[in-house]
Amino acid sequence: LRKRHCLFMRKKILIITPFYHGIGGAETYCQGLVKEAKKNFDIEVLILDDSFKNWQGTDFKAAFGMAYILWCKGWAICDVDIIHAQGLIAAFVGILLKRRLRARKLLVTILALYDFKNKPRWFKWFCQWVLNHADKIFVEGETGREDLLNCGVKENKLITFMHWVDLDRFKPSGEKHKGITVLFAGRPIHIKGKHIIEAVEKRLFHIKDVRFIYVENVPYEDLPNYYQMADICVVPSLYSEGISRVVLEAAASGCAVITSNKALYQNS
């Protein structure tokens, strides 16, 4: 009877993600993952508090500090079946907690591109050690896969995936409007390239039928409205991105999409 009872129990998954509440592709991905996973599993989410921000990278010292806080929080959690870590910091914490929580598997999702070819040897060695402890690693497309292979991650651990888009929410409005509306949707940081669009706007100030909209830090639920009122969505990223949700969601909403060569290469 005890064995039969265990067979029908819902598995418990611990999702470790330093950044969960906020605006951004990684946060949106994880929130959607938790929402869907709750339909079939018992989910517990291990996160940092809202005082931590990771918009333009985390240095090594700060990363270990964040890992220590997550490890301390995770120490009090009861047994789980699977640990699913989001990113390198969470993966390192997952390794430390796996035996403590008696988890059978450690899964890792990597959404960032680290350009391991140009990273120092010590960084590549550490990341290789962390990621090769995972049972499976989910990466965005072939570019993400090649990046981890350059780090020395075992090929049989890698599973490529594409982001999903809710086509019931992200769809063309069907309404016509005058002029041309250009949209920027992203974080207000330099590497996202907002200043490039602002420079173009200044040069086109004399054209009355062209207007520019800048969407920053708005609730994810409101994004479809902005996509639908735009004709063109510009993604002028200054760094190599993974598969950008903005590109997929804007295209699904009927926008023409213009990207930089950085974003275009990674999303092609």
Buried (B, 14 or more C-beta within 10 A) or exposed (E): EEEEEEEEEEEBBBBBBBBBEBBBBBBBBBBBBBEEBEEEBBBBBBBBEEEBEBBEEBEEEEBEBBBEBBBEBBEEBEEBBBBBBBBBBBBBBBBBBBEEBEBEBBBBBBBBBBEBEEBEEEBBEBBBEBBEBBBBBBBBBEBBBBBBBBBBBEEEBBEBEEBEBEEEBBBEEEEEEEEBBBBBBBBEEEBBBBEBBEEBBEEBEEEEEBBBEBBEEEEBEEBBEBBBBBBBBBBBBBBBBBBBBBBBBBBBBBBEBBBBEBBBEBBE
